[in-house]
């Protein structure tokens, strides 16, 4: 992680020629990087955009995992419904090697 509050890149600091500590957008942040505390000089609007992008990526990953679980749940539900129908019709319920194809992909 790097500082996002840099005087040479900030039009606000250049315009008013003030130290970064006096900037209304300046914040001092603490991050835990691999177990080591890191202190950064951050520009609040820039860090907010970076964090938003990181959270967006995490949400997409979570959404993909949820979709995978939903597919597995549908297959498992179909298998349980099949067993329930067989029991309701007084059929012998045994899971054979061929019937296990219903459960493929469920982990």
N, C-alpha and C positions, 0 to 999 in steps of 0.2 A: 504494500500500500504506500501511496505517496501523498505528500501535501497537495491540496487542491487550491490553496490560497497562495498565489505567486504574484508578486508585485509586477513583474515584467509581462505577465499575461492578463492582468486585471485592468480593464478600462476604468473602473471606478477608482481604484487606488492611483492610477496614473492621472486621472482628471483632477482629483482633489489633492494629490500629493500628500497623503497622510500615511502614517505607519499602519501596517495591516491590523494591529491590535485595536485601532480606533475605527476600523471599518464596521458598519452595522451588520454585515453578513459574516464576519469572522467568528469562528468558533474553534475552541481547542477540544479535540476529541481524543478518546483513549480507545484503542483496539487491542484485542488479544490475538496476536499473530504467532501461532505455533507455541503457545504457552508463555510468550514474552510480551509484556505490555508495551505498546507503541503509542507515542503521542504524536498527533498530527495537527498541523495548522490547516483548517478546512474553511472553504467558502460554502456556506450553507446551501445555496441553490445548486452548486455543482455536485456536492456530496449527495444531495437529495436525488438527483438524476441518476447518479451511479448506483445508489441503493435501490432505487425503483427498478433499474434494469436487473440487478441481482435478484430481487424478489420476484420479478416477472419470470426469470428463468427457473427459479425454484417452483413456482406455481405451475409452470408448464410440465415440469418433471413429475410433480405430484398428480396432475391431471392424467398423465399417461399411465401412471401406476394404478390410479383408480379405475381407468377404463380397462386395464388388463384384469383387475380383480372382478369387475363386473362381468366380463366374458367368462371367467372361470365360474362365477356364481351361477350364471345361466346354465352352463353345462351340468353343474352339480344339481341344480333344481330340476332339470330334465331327468336326471338319473333318479332322484328321489320320487318324482311324479310317476315314473315308470314302475318303481317298486310299489308305490302306494296303489296304483291301478291293478298291478298283478295281485297284490294281497287282497284287494277288494273283490277281485274276480275269483278268489280262492285258487289262484295259480301257484305253482311251486316257484319260489323266488330263489334263484341261485345266480350268482355272478360268475359267468364263464369268461374265458379269454376273449371271445367275440364281443361280449357285453362291455368289457373294459374299454373299448374304443370310445364309449360315451364319456369316459373320464379322462381321456387324453388331454394334456395341456393344463390340468388342474394341479397346482403345486402349493 
